Every structure is written in structure tokens, then in C-alpha cells.
């Protein structure tokens, strides 16, 4: 995996330095986009003089994509201007033809590129890199049509000097069959993570006698989790127990807790909920000793899930209430919304709809405030069901009007 990542970094470095291409297209699958974006972020950190703007918004349509891109750039613009001192010039306002939702998407995108170009000095060798890595591309045709408006036609526009655009495209992209077939100054460099690449690298680390024993044991833990994920349960248990003995001897509490939690995961995957609960409870002591809130919240969430699966809904409610407390303290809005949803579901199974509705209402408001669109629809379904069970007619009458857009 490390070698693959270094090759990707080398591709981006070379593209940033070269002068022949404006647009680099990187065909890759949805599961590989995170590494694509990490490579661009790492290149940003090591490139002192150049300006990087990276966008990871999903693509449903050109207008939606530009709306989300403009919103992200507005946020970055505001944060930058708020952070500079009184003696430092602030960034100029974003152009109206970039922000105006009535303008065509290709025109808005080019207006954004012109704006960023105005912030650099190509005569001093400065570049700007505009990176687009949508995690999902729902309409590949219109996405590629949008990208096809960027290359020279045929003349080089002023904003192109010093510009570098990197765009993720679908894994099955073929230049010759796309709207960019005849485009100039376009380079294509596919990227993919071969199946098993991560496991091969970790296996090599676990068996490398030159590495410190602690590093090799951490590799064993990674392999154990991979074995568990692929239902190789006996191998997973052997690796977890081997690592557990070392971390207990070395008194590394956080890893001890993580390994014991892993043994609980194996038992749960095998359907042995009794043993799963035992291991998760055993993991609490080292996790608490380590003072690691992420590990503690994971253990509490697992205990809550086991209680729910065993129909111990009072216990599940209590555990999910504890999880809510953890997620509030961690300022994890996504995790908080999920915990509130399941706390409400545990209460619903006890017919405590009054308590459930309170949880679901808070979860829905969090989703609305932080734009957690993937979590909102199920919460709204629960909320409607709760209002109906409690015969809350006024709330039901206002429900559609209040939540129609969000739902």
C-alpha cells in the first residue's frame, strides 16, 4: 500500500512541475478516492509556494456540484480572512459569476478558476492546483461534459497559465470514448489499489525481524482485524491472543483494550453474543486506564448493540445514553445523531414513545444543522412513527411542512 501511495504522490508531483498539461484525469473507484485526496493533501503540505484548493463533494448534477463547491470555497474564504492579522491584506471577494446559482455550471467553474489564478503570480513560478475528488459520481456523462469545458479550445485562456487541475473520474473511464476525446493538454493516469495490497504490506511488517517488536505486534492486530473481516476467525483469535500477551506485558493499555475489543468482535461475528459481551466488558478497564475516548465510545457502542440484539432494550437504552454522552464530549455530530437514533429505537421497543421522540427530534435537528443528509431520512421516518403512536396531531400536521425539503 505504501508503495502504491508513493507512486501516486510521484504522479501528482510530476504533474505539478510539468508545463504541457492543464488537466490530469485520474480514473479510480469510489473506495480509492480517500487515498487520492490524501495524496493531494500531502502534496499541498510539502509545496510551500503553490496554492491548493481541494473539493470532495459528491456529484449528482453540474448545478448541485457547483453549488456545493461554491459553498465550500466561501467557507474557506471566510475562515482565511478571519484568521489573518490586521496588517495582512484580506482575500478579495469571490466573484458574483462564481456564486450566482443562475449562471451555467461551466461558466461558474471557470469563474472560480479565474479567481484563484488572480491570487498567484505565475511569473514567479507559482502554480495553483484545483483538485476535484467526488466520492460518488451519480451522473458520469454530465460530469465529464463539465470537465470537457476546461481544456483550451483551442487557445490558452489567461487563467490557464500556472493552473493545474486534477479530477477524479470513474474507474471505467476511456478517454477516446468520452467528451474529452479530442481535448488538448489532457493527461490520464489511472489509479487503483489492487485487492490484497494492504494485507500483503501488513504481513510483511509482521514478519520483519528488523522492525521493533511493538510495531510487529501492531501489524498482528491489523491482520487479526482483516482475518475477522474475512471470516477467518481461528486465525484472528490466534493473532489477537498473541498480541494481547505482548501488550499486557508491555503495559500498553490502549492496545490491550483494542485487542480485547477485537476478540469481542470475533465472538459477535460468530453469533456468540454472550462471549462478545464478556470481551467488551473486559476491554473497559484497559480502555479507561488509557483514557482514550474513541476506544471507550467504541466499546460502549458495541455493548449497546449486543444488548439490542439480545432484546435487552432497557440495557441497550442505558448504553446508548452513555454513548450519547461520549459523542457530545467528542464533538462528533455524526456519531451523536446515530447514538440518539438507536437510543430512541431502544425506547420504542419498550413502548416509551415519549422518550424516543425526544431523542429522534434532537437527532433530526443535529442532522439539519450539520447537513448530515445520510442520517436524516431514517430519523424522520422514526419521528413520524413516534408522533403517530403518541397521537401528536399538531406535530403530524406540521411535520411535512417542516421536514419536506430535508426528507
C-alpha positions as a Markdown table, in Angstrom:
| # | Residue | x | y | z |
|---|---|---|---|---|
| 1 | Unk | 0.0 | 0.0 | 0.0 |
| 2 | Unk | 2.8 | 2.4 | 0.9 |
| 3 | Unk | 4.5 | 1.8 | -2.5 |
| 4 | Unk | 1.2 | 2.4 | -4.3 |
| 5 | Unk | 0.7 | 5.7 | -2.4 |
| 6 | Unk | 4.2 | 6.8 | -3.1 |
| 7 | Unk | 3.7 | 6.2 | -6.8 |
| 8 | Unk | 0.5 | 8.3 | -6.7 |
| 9 | Unk | 2.4 | 11.1 | -4.9 |
| 10 | Unk | 5.1 | 10.9 | -7.6 |
| 11 | Unk | 2.4 | 11.3 | -10.3 |
| 12 | Unk | 1.0 | 14.4 | -8.7 |
| 13 | Unk | 4.4 | 15.9 | -8.1 |
| 14 | Unk | 5.4 | 15.4 | -11.7 |
| 15 | Unk | 2.1 | 16.9 | -12.9 |
| 16 | Unk | 2.5 | 20.0 | -10.7 |
| 17 | Unk | 6.0 | 20.6 | -12.1 |
| 18 | Unk | 5.4 | 20.0 | -15.8 |
| 19 | Unk | 4.1 | 22.6 | -18.3 |
| 20 | Unk | 2.5 | 20.6 | -21.0 |
| 21 | Unk | -0.8 | 19.6 | -19.4 |
| 22 | Unk | -3.6 | 21.6 | -17.8 |
| 23 | Unk | -5.9 | 18.7 | -16.7 |
| 24 | Unk | -5.0 | 15.4 | -15.1 |
| 25 | Unk | -7.7 | 12.8 | -15.1 |
| 26 | Unk | -7.4 | 10.0 | -12.6 |
| 27 | Unk | -9.7 | 7.1 | -13.2 |
| 28 | Unk | -10.4 | 5.3 | -9.8 |
| 29 | Unk | -13.1 | 3.6 | -7.9 |
| 30 | Unk | -15.2 | 5.1 | -5.1 |
| 31 | Unk | -13.2 | 3.1 | -2.5 |
| 32 | Unk | -9.9 | 4.6 | -3.7 |
| 33 | Unk | -10.9 | 8.2 | -3.6 |
| 34 | Unk | -9.8 | 8.7 | 0.0 |
| 35 | Unk | -6.2 | 7.8 | -0.8 |
| 36 | Unk | -6.5 | 10.1 | -3.9 |
| 37 | Unk | -7.4 | 13.0 | -1.7 |
| 38 | Unk | -4.8 | 12.2 | 0.9 |
| 39 | Unk | -2.1 | 12.3 | -1.7 |
| 40 | Unk | -3.2 | 15.7 | -2.8 |
| 41 | Unk | -3.4 | 17.0 | 0.8 |
| 42 | Unk | 0.1 | 15.7 | 1.5 |
| 43 | Unk | 1.4 | 17.3 | -1.7 |
| 44 | Unk | -0.2 | 20.6 | -0.5 |
| 45 | Unk | 1.8 | 20.4 | 2.8 |
| 46 | Unk | 5.1 | 19.9 | 1.0 |
| 47 | Unk | 4.5 | 22.6 | -1.6 |
| 48 | Unk | 5.2 | 25.9 | 0.1 |
| 49 | Unk | 4.7 | 28.4 | -2.7 |
| 50 | Unk | 1.8 | 26.8 | -4.6 |
| 51 | Unk | -1.9 | 27.2 | -3.8 |
| 52 | Unk | -4.1 | 24.2 | -3.4 |
| 53 | Unk | -7.9 | 24.0 | -3.4 |
| 54 | Unk | -9.3 | 20.5 | -2.9 |
| 55 | Unk | -13.0 | 19.6 | -3.2 |
| 56 | Unk | -14.5 | 16.3 | -2.2 |
| 57 | Unk | -18.2 | 17.0 | -2.9 |
| 58 | Unk | -20.2 | 14.2 | -4.4 |
| 59 | Unk | -21.5 | 14.8 | -7.9 |
| 60 | Unk | -25.2 | 14.4 | -8.7 |
| 61 | Unk | -25.6 | 17.2 | -11.3 |
| 62 | Unk | -23.5 | 20.1 | -12.6 |
| 63 | Unk | -25.6 | 22.7 | -10.8 |
| 64 | Unk | -25.5 | 20.9 | -7.4 |
| 65 | Unk | -21.8 | 20.2 | -7.8 |
| 66 | Unk | -21.0 | 23.9 | -8.4 |
| 67 | Unk | -23.4 | 25.0 | -5.6 |
| 68 | Unk | -21.5 | 22.7 | -3.1 |
| 69 | Unk | -18.1 | 23.8 | -4.5 |
| 70 | Unk | -19.0 | 27.5 | -4.1 |
| 71 | Unk | -20.3 | 26.9 | -0.6 |
| 72 | Unk | -17.0 | 25.2 | 0.4 |
| 73 | Unk | -14.9 | 27.9 | -1.1 |
| 74 | Unk | -17.0 | 30.6 | 0.6 |
| 75 | Unk | -16.3 | 28.8 | 3.9 |
| 76 | Unk | -12.6 | 28.6 | 3.2 |
| 77 | Unk | -12.6 | 32.3 | 2.1 |
| 78 | Unk | -14.3 | 33.4 | 5.4 |
| 79 | Unk | -12.0 | 31.4 | 7.6 |
| 80 | Unk | -8.9 | 32.7 | 5.8 |
| 81 | Unk | -10.0 | 36.3 | 6.1 |
| 82 | Unk | -10.9 | 35.8 | 9.8 |
| 83 | Unk | -7.5 | 34.3 | 10.6 |
| 84 | Unk | -5.2 | 36.9 | 9.1 |
| 85 | Unk | -3.9 | 39.7 | 11.2 |
| 86 | Unk | -4.8 | 43.4 | 10.9 |
| 87 | Unk | -1.7 | 44.2 | 8.9 |
| 88 | Unk | -2.2 | 41.4 | 6.3 |
| 89 | Unk | -4.4 | 42.1 | 3.2 |
| 90 | Unk | -7.6 | 40.1 | 3.1 |
| 91 | Unk | -8.6 | 38.0 | 0.2 |
| 92 | Unk | -10.7 | 39.9 | -2.4 |
| 93 | Unk | -14.4 | 39.0 | -2.5 |
| 94 | Unk | -15.4 | 35.9 | -4.5 |
| 95 | Unk | -16.8 | 36.8 | -7.9 |
| 96 | Unk | -20.6 | 37.0 | -8.4 |
| 97 | Unk | -20.4 | 34.9 | -11.6 |
| 98 | Unk | -19.0 | 32.1 | -9.5 |
| 99 | Unk | -21.6 | 32.4 | -6.7 |
| 100 | Unk | -24.7 | 33.1 | -8.8 |
| 101 | Unk | -26.8 | 30.0 | -9.0 |
| 102 | Unk | -28.5 | 31.3 | -12.2 |
| 103 | Unk | -25.2 | 31.1 | -14.1 |
| 104 | Unk | -24.4 | 28.0 | -16.1 |
| 105 | Unk | -22.2 | 25.4 | -14.2 |
| 106 | Unk | -19.3 | 25.5 | -16.7 |
| 107 | Unk | -19.2 | 29.3 | -16.6 |
| 108 | Unk | -19.3 | 29.3 | -12.8 |
| 109 | Unk | -16.4 | 26.7 | -12.6 |
| 110 | Unk | -14.3 | 28.8 | -15.0 |
| 111 | Unk | -15.1 | 32.0 | -12.9 |
| 112 | Unk | -13.8 | 30.2 | -9.8 |
| 113 | Unk | -10.6 | 29.2 | -11.6 |
| 114 | Unk | -10.1 | 32.8 | -12.8 |
| 115 | Unk | -10.5 | 34.0 | -9.3 |
| 116 | Unk | -7.9 | 31.6 | -7.8 |
| 117 | Unk | -5.5 | 32.5 | -10.7 |
| 118 | Unk | -5.7 | 36.1 | -9.6 |
| 119 | Unk | -4.2 | 35.1 | -6.2 |
| 120 | Unk | -0.9 | 33.8 | -7.6 |
| 121 | Unk | 2.0 | 35.2 | -9.7 |
| 122 | Unk | 2.9 | 32.8 | -12.5 |
| 123 | Unk | 5.9 | 35.0 | -13.3 |
| 124 | Unk | 7.4 | 33.9 | -10.0 |
| 125 | Unk | 6.8 | 30.2 | -10.8 |
| 126 | Unk | 3.7 | 29.9 | -8.7 |
| 127 | Unk | 1.0 | 27.4 | -9.5 |
| 128 | Unk | -2.4 | 26.7 | -8.2 |
| 129 | Unk | -3.9 | 23.2 | -8.1 |
| 130 | Unk | -7.6 | 22.8 | -8.2 |
| 131 | Unk | -8.4 | 19.2 | -7.2 |
| 132 | Unk | -11.8 | 17.5 | -7.6 |
| 133 | Unk | -12.3 | 14.2 | -5.9 |
| 134 | Unk | -16.1 | 13.4 | -5.7 |
| 135 | Unk | -16.6 | 10.3 | -3.5 |
| 136 | Unk | -19.6 | 9.4 | -5.8 |
| 137 | Unk | -20.4 | 10.3 | -9.3 |
| 138 | Unk | -24.1 | 9.7 | -9.9 |
| 139 | Unk | -24.2 | 11.1 | -13.5 |
| 140 | Unk | -20.8 | 10.4 | -15.2 |
| 141 | Unk | -22.0 | 11.8 | -18.5 |
| 142 | Unk | -22.7 | 15.3 | -17.2 |
| 143 | Unk | -19.7 | 15.2 | -15.0 |
| 144 | Unk | -17.4 | 14.5 | -18.0 |
| 145 | Unk | -19.2 | 17.1 | -20.1 |
| 146 | Unk | -18.4 | 19.7 | -17.3 |
| 147 | Unk | -14.7 | 18.7 | -17.3 |
| 148 | Unk | -14.7 | 18.9 | -21.1 |
| 149 | Unk | -15.3 | 22.6 | -21.0 |
| 150 | Unk | -11.9 | 23.2 | -19.2 |
| 151 | Unk | -9.2 | 22.4 | -21.8 |
| 152 | Unk | -8.1 | 25.1 | -24.4 |
| 153 | Unk | -10.5 | 25.4 | -27.4 |
| 154 | Unk | -8.0 | 25.9 | -29.0 |
| 155 | Unk | -6.4 | 28.9 | -27.4 |
| 156 | Unk | -5.0 | 29.1 | -23.9 |
| 157 | Unk | -7.1 | 31.4 | -21.7 |
| 158 | Unk | -5.2 | 33.7 | -19.3 |
| 159 | Unk | -6.2 | 31.8 | -16.2 |
| 160 | Unk | -4.6 | 28.6 | -17.5 |
| 161 | Unk | -1.1 | 30.0 | -17.0 |
| 162 | Unk | 0.1 | 28.4 | -13.8 |
| 163 | Unk | -3.1 | 26.3 | -13.4 |
| 164 | Unk | -3.1 | 22.6 | -12.7 |
| 165 | Unk | -6.4 | 20.8 | -12.5 |
| 166 | Unk | -6.7 | 17.2 | -11.1 |
| 167 | Unk | -10.0 | 15.5 | -11.3 |
| 168 | Unk | -11.1 | 12.0 | -10.3 |
| 169 | Unk | -13.1 | 10.3 | -13.0 |
| 170 | Unk | -15.0 | 6.9 | -12.9 |
| 171 | Unk | -12.8 | 3.8 | -12.8 |
| 172 | Unk | -14.0 | 2.6 | -16.3 |
| 173 | Unk | -13.2 | 6.0 | -17.9 |
| 174 | Unk | -11.8 | 5.8 | -21.5 |
| 175 | Unk | -10.5 | 9.0 | -23.0 |
| 176 | Unk | -11.3 | 8.0 | -26.6 |
| 177 | Unk | -15.0 | 7.3 | -25.8 |
| 178 | Unk | -15.5 | 10.4 | -23.6 |
| 179 | Unk | -16.4 | 14.1 | -24.3 |
| 180 | Unk | -12.7 | 14.8 | -23.8 |
| 181 | Unk | -11.6 | 12.6 | -26.7 |
| 182 | Unk | -10.2 | 15.4 | -28.8 |
| 183 | Unk | -9.3 | 17.8 | -25.9 |
| 184 | Unk | -5.8 | 19.3 | -25.8 |
| 185 | Unk | -3.5 | 19.3 | -22.8 |
| 186 | Unk | -5.2 | 16.4 | -21.0 |
| 187 | Unk | -3.3 | 13.6 | -19.3 |
| 188 | Unk | -4.8 | 10.4 | -17.9 |
| 189 | Unk | -3.2 | 8.4 | -15.1 |
| 190 | Unk | -5.4 | 5.6 | -13.7 |
| 191 | Unk | -5.1 | 4.7 | -10.0 |
| 192 | Unk | -6.4 | 1.6 | -8.2 |
| 193 | Unk | -5.5 | -0.3 | -5.1 |
| 194 | Unk | -5.1 | -4.0 | -6.0 |
| 195 | Unk | -7.0 | -6.5 | -3.9 |
| 196 | Unk | -4.9 | -7.7 | -1.0 |
| 197 | Unk | -2.4 | -4.9 | -1.3 |
| 198 | Unk | -2.9 | -3.8 | 2.3 |
| 199 | Unk | -2.8 | -7.3 | 3.7 |
| 200 | Unk | 0.4 | -8.1 | 1.9 |
| 201 | Unk | 2.1 | -5.0 | 3.3 |
| 202 | Unk | 1.0 | -5.7 | 6.8 |
| 203 | Unk | 2.0 | -9.4 | 6.6 |
| 204 | Unk | 5.5 | -8.2 | 5.5 |
| 205 | Unk | 5.7 | -5.9 | 8.5 |
| 206 | Unk | 4.5 | -8.6 | 11.0 |
| 207 | Unk | 7.3 | -10.9 | 9.8 |
| 208 | Unk | 10.1 | -8.4 | 9.5 |
| 209 | Unk | 12.7 | -9.1 | 12.2 |
| 210 | Unk | 14.3 | -5.7 | 11.7 |
| 211 | Unk | 11.2 | -3.9 | 13.0 |
| 212 | Unk | 10.7 | -3.3 | 16.7 |
| 213 | Unk | 8.6 | -6.0 | 18.4 |
| 214 | Unk | 5.9 | -3.4 | 19.2 |
| 215 | Unk | 5.5 | -2.5 | 15.6 |
| 216 | Unk | 5.2 | -6.1 | 14.6 |
| 217 | Unk | 2.6 | -6.7 | 17.2 |
| 218 | Unk | 0.6 | -3.8 | 15.9 |
| 219 | Unk | 0.8 | -5.4 | 12.5 |
| 220 | Unk | -0.5 | -8.6 | 14.0 |
| 221 | Unk | -3.5 | -6.7 | 15.4 |
| 222 | Unk | -4.2 | -5.2 | 11.9 |
| 223 | Unk | -4.0 | -8.7 | 10.4 |
| 224 | Unk | -6.3 | -10.1 | 13.1 |
| 225 | Unk | -9.0 | -7.5 | 12.2 |
| 226 | Unk | -8.5 | -8.4 | 8.5 |
| 227 | Unk | -8.9 | -12.1 | 9.3 |
| 228 | Unk | -12.1 | -11.3 | 11.3 |
| 229 | Unk | -13.5 | -9.3 | 8.4 |
| 230 | Unk | -12.9 | -12.2 | 6.0 |
| 231 | Unk | -14.4 | -14.8 | 8.5 |
| 232 | Unk | -11.0 | -16.4 | 9.2 |
| 233 | Unk | -12.0 | -16.5 | 12.9 |
| 234 | Unk | -9.4 | -19.1 | 14.2 |
| 235 | Unk | -6.5 | -17.1 | 12.7 |
| 236 | Unk | -8.0 | -13.8 | 14.1 |
| 237 | Unk | -8.2 | -15.3 | 17.6 |
| 238 | Unk | -4.6 | -16.6 | 17.4 |
| 239 | Unk | -3.3 | -13.2 | 16.3 |
| 240 | Unk | -5.3 | -11.3 | 18.9 |
| 241 | Unk | -4.1 | -13.6 | 21.8 |
| 242 | Unk | -0.5 | -13.3 | 20.6 |
| 243 | Unk | -0.7 | -9.5 | 20.5 |
| 244 | Unk | -2.7 | -9.4 | 23.8 |
| 245 | Unk | 0.1 | -11.2 | 25.7 |
| 246 | Unk | 2.7 | -8.7 | 24.4 |
| 247 | Unk | 0.6 | -5.5 | 25.1 |
| 248 | Unk | -0.2 | -6.8 | 28.6 |
| 249 | Unk | 3.5 | -7.5 | 29.3 |
| 250 | Unk | 4.4 | -4.1 | 27.9 |
| 251 | Unk | 1.6 | -2.4 | 29.8 |
| 252 | Unk | 0.3 | -0.5 | 26.7 |
| 253 | Unk | -3.3 | -0.1 | 27.9 |
| 254 | Unk | -4.9 | 1.4 | 24.8 |
| 255 | Unk | -3.6 | -1.5 | 22.6 |
| 256 | Unk | -4.6 | -4.0 | 25.3 |
| 257 | Unk | -8.2 | -2.6 | 25.2 |
| 258 | Unk | -8.2 | -2.6 | 21.4 |
| 259 | Unk | -7.2 | -6.2 | 21.2 |
| 260 | Unk | -9.7 | -7.4 | 23.8 |
| 261 | Unk | -12.4 | -5.4 | 21.8 |
| 262 | Unk | -11.3 | -7.3 | 18.7 |
| 263 | Unk | -11.9 | -10.6 | 20.5 |
| 264 | Unk | -15.4 | -9.4 | 21.2 |
| 265 | Unk | -15.8 | -8.6 | 17.5 |
| 266 | Unk | -14.8 | -12.1 | 16.6 |
| 267 | Unk | -17.3 | -13.6 | 19.0 |
| 268 | Unk | -20.1 | -11.3 | 17.7 |
| 269 | Unk | -19.3 | -12.2 | 14.1 |
| 270 | Unk | -19.6 | -15.9 | 15.1 |
| 271 | Unk | -23.0 | -15.2 | 16.7 |
| 272 | Unk | -21.8 | -15.8 | 20.2 |
| 273 | Unk | -23.3 | -12.7 | 21.9 |
| 274 | Unk | -22.6 | -13.9 | 25.4 |
| 275 | Unk | -18.8 | -14.1 | 24.8 |
| 276 | Unk | -18.9 | -10.9 | 22.8 |
| 277 | Unk | -20.4 | -9.1 | 25.8 |
| 278 | Unk | -17.8 | -10.7 | 28.1 |
| 279 | Unk | -14.9 | -9.5 | 26.0 |
| 280 | Unk | -16.3 | -6.0 | 25.5 |
| 281 | Unk | -16.8 | -5.6 | 29.3 |
| 282 | Unk | -13.2 | -6.8 | 29.9 |
| 283 | Unk | -12.0 | -4.2 | 27.4 |
| 284 | Unk | -13.4 | -1.3 | 29.6 |
| 285 | Unk | -10.7 | -1.5 | 32.3 |
| 286 | Unk | -7.7 | -1.0 | 30.0 |
| 287 | Unk | -9.5 | 1.5 | 27.8 |
| 288 | Unk | -10.5 | 3.6 | 30.8 |
| 289 | Unk | -6.9 | 3.3 | 32.1 |
| 290 | Unk | -5.6 | 4.6 | 28.8 |
| 291 | Unk | -8.2 | 7.5 | 28.8 |
| 292 | Unk | -8.9 | 7.0 | 25.2 |
| 293 | Unk | -12.4 | 8.4 | 24.4 |
| 294 | Unk | -12.6 | 6.9 | 20.9 |
| 295 | Unk | -11.9 | 3.4 | 22.2 |
| 296 | Unk | -14.2 | 3.8 | 25.1 |
| 297 | Unk | -17.1 | 5.0 | 22.8 |
| 298 | Unk | -16.5 | 2.1 | 20.5 |
| 299 | Unk | -16.7 | -0.4 | 23.4 |
| 300 | Unk | -19.9 | 1.2 | 24.8 |
| 301 | Unk | -21.5 | 1.2 | 21.3 |
| 302 | Unk | -20.7 | -2.5 | 20.9 |
| 303 | Unk | -22.2 | -3.3 | 24.3 |
| 304 | Unk | -25.3 | -1.3 | 23.3 |
| 305 | Unk | -25.6 | -3.2 | 20.0 |
| 306 | Unk | -25.2 | -6.6 | 21.8 |
| 307 | Unk | -27.9 | -5.7 | 24.3 |
| 308 | Unk | -30.2 | -4.6 | 21.5 |
| 309 | Unk | -29.6 | -7.8 | 19.5 |
| 310 | Unk | -30.4 | -9.8 | 22.7 |
| 311 | Unk | -33.7 | -7.9 | 23.2 |
| 312 | Unk | -32.4 | -6.4 | 26.4 |
| 313 | Unk | -33.8 | -3.0 | 25.5 |
| 314 | Unk | -33.5 | -1.4 | 28.9 |
| 315 | Unk | -29.8 | -2.2 | 29.0 |
| 316 | Unk | -29.5 | -1.0 | 25.4 |
| 317 | Unk | -31.1 | 2.3 | 26.2 |
| 318 | Unk | -28.7 | 2.8 | 29.1 |
| 319 | Unk | -25.7 | 2.0 | 27.0 |
| 320 | Unk | -26.8 | 4.3 | 24.1 |
| 321 | Unk | -27.4 | 7.1 | 26.6 |
| 322 | Unk | -23.8 | 6.7 | 27.7 |
| 323 | Unk | -22.7 | 6.7 | 24.1 |
| 324 | Unk | -24.6 | 10.0 | 23.6 |
| 325 | Unk | -22.6 | 11.5 | 26.4 |
| 326 | Unk | -19.3 | 10.3 | 24.8 |
| 327 | Unk | -20.3 | 11.7 | 21.4 |
| 328 | Unk | -21.2 | 15.1 | 22.9 |
| 329 | Unk | -17.9 | 15.3 | 24.7 |
| 330 | Unk | -16.0 | 14.3 | 21.5 |
| 331 | Unk | -18.0 | 16.8 | 19.4 |
| 332 | Unk | -18.8 | 14.0 | 16.9 |
| 333 | Unk | -22.1 | 15.2 | 15.4 |
| 334 | Unk | -22.4 | 12.2 | 13.1 |
| 335 | Unk | -21.9 | 9.7 | 15.9 |
| 336 | Unk | -24.2 | 11.7 | 18.2 |
| 337 | Unk | -27.0 | 11.6 | 15.6 |
| 338 | Unk | -26.6 | 7.8 | 15.2 |
| 339 | Unk | -26.5 | 7.3 | 19.0 |
| 340 | Unk | -29.7 | 9.3 | 19.5 |
| 341 | Unk | -31.4 | 7.3 | 16.8 |
| 342 | Unk | -30.6 | 4.0 | 18.4 |
| 343 | Unk | -31.4 | 5.3 | 21.9 |
| 344 | Unk | -34.8 | 6.2 | 20.6 |
| 345 | Unk | -35.2 | 2.7 | 18.9 |
| 346 | Unk | -34.3 | 1.1 | 22.2 |
| 347 | Unk | -37.0 | 3.2 | 23.9 |
| 348 | Unk | -39.5 | 2.4 | 21.2 |
| 349 | Unk | -39.1 | -1.3 | 21.8 |
| 350 | Unk | -40.1 | -0.6 | 25.4 |
| 351 | Unk | -43.1 | 1.4 | 24.0 |
| 352 | Unk | -41.6 | 4.5 | 25.6 |
| 353 | Unk | -42.5 | 6.7 | 22.6 |
| 354 | Unk | -42.4 | 9.9 | 24.6 |
| 355 | Unk | -38.7 | 9.4 | 25.4 |
| 356 | Unk | -38.0 | 8.1 | 21.9 |
| 357 | Unk | -39.5 | 11.2 | 20.2 |
| 358 | Unk | -37.3 | 13.5 | 22.3 |
| 359 | Unk | -34.2 | 11.6 | 21.0 |
| 360 | Unk | -35.3 | 11.5 | 17.4 |
| 361 | Unk | -36.2 | 15.2 | 17.4 |
| 362 | Unk | -32.7 | 16.1 | 18.7 |
| 363 | Unk | -31.1 | 13.8 | 16.2 |
| 364 | Unk | -33.0 | 15.3 | 13.3 |
| 365 | Unk | -32.2 | 18.8 | 14.3 |
| 366 | Unk | -28.5 | 17.9 | 14.5 |
| 367 | Unk | -28.7 | 16.4 | 11.0 |
| 368 | Unk | -30.4 | 19.5 | 9.7 |
| 369 | Unk | -27.9 | 21.8 | 11.4 |
| 370 | Unk | -24.8 | 19.9 | 10.2 |
| 371 | Unk | -26.2 | 18.7 | 6.9 |
| 372 | Unk | -25.9 | 15.0 | 7.7 |
| 373 | Unk | -28.1 | 14.1 | 4.8 |
| 374 | Unk | -27.3 | 10.4 | 5.0 |
| 375 | Unk | -28.7 | 10.1 | 8.6 |
| 376 | Unk | -31.8 | 12.4 | 8.3 |
| 377 | Unk | -34.3 | 10.2 | 6.3 |
| 378 | Unk | -34.4 | 7.3 | 8.8 |
| 379 | Unk | -34.7 | 9.6 | 11.7 |
| 380 | Unk | -37.7 | 11.4 | 10.0 |
| 381 | Unk | -39.3 | 8.0 | 9.5 |
| 382 | Unk | -38.9 | 7.2 | 13.2 |
| 383 | Unk | -40.2 | 10.6 | 14.2 |
| 384 | Unk | -43.3 | 10.3 | 12.1 |
| 385 | Unk | -43.9 | 6.9 | 13.6 |
| 386 | Unk | -43.5 | 8.3 | 17.2 |
| 387 | Unk | -45.9 | 11.2 | 16.6 |
| 388 | Unk | -48.5 | 8.7 | 15.3 |
| 389 | Unk | -48.1 | 6.4 | 18.3 |
| 390 | Unk | -48.5 | 9.4 | 20.7 |
| 391 | Unk | -51.3 | 10.8 | 18.6 |
| 392 | Unk | -49.5 | 14.1 | 18.4 |
| 393 | Unk | -51.8 | 15.6 | 15.7 |
| 394 | Unk | -50.4 | 19.1 | 15.7 |
| 395 | Unk | -46.8 | 17.8 | 15.2 |
| 396 | Unk | -48.0 | 15.5 | 12.5 |
| 397 | Unk | -49.8 | 18.4 | 10.7 |
| 398 | Unk | -46.6 | 20.5 | 10.8 |
| 399 | Unk | -44.3 | 17.5 | 10.0 |
| 400 | Unk | -44.5 | 17.6 | 6.2 |
| 401 | Unk | -44.2 | 21.4 | 6.1 |
| 402 | Unk | -41.2 | 21.5 | 8.4 |
| 403 | Unk | -39.3 | 18.5 | 7.0 |
| 404 | Unk | -40.4 | 18.1 | 3.4 |
| 405 | Unk | -37.2 | 19.7 | 2.0 |
| 406 | Unk | -34.9 | 17.8 | 4.3 |
| 407 | Unk | -36.6 | 14.5 | 3.9 |
